[in-house]
Amino acid sequence: MNASAQIGALIALAVVAANLPFITQRVLGVWAVRTSKPLSWRLAELLVLYLFVGGIGMFMENSLSQNAPQGWQFYAVTLALFVTLAFPGFVYRYLLRHKD
């Protein structure tokens, strides 16, 4: 897989992972829960999925070349981007009216 395809796949994975906590009632998309998840659970899932996608990104970077050293600024920016990617799922879950 070339670098362009890997970048596209990583961005698509990040979009899906960022919206997953807000779209489904399952914990990390796997374990079912009986009650509605509170926002704190969803934010914790968002952080876990951010770390998961970051790990996959580091693996992809390592497969192409050496991993570049990153400072805290890189992680702050990527976390902000990940939260921005989660906005459609947040709007769907908390701001749109649902027929019950």
Protein Blocks (a to p, Z undefined) as FASTA:
>chain_A
ZZklmmmmmmmmmmmmmmmmmmpmcehhlaccfbdcdfklmmmmmmmmmmmmmmmmmmmm
mmmmccddddfklmmmmmmmmmmmmmmmmmmmmmpccdZZ
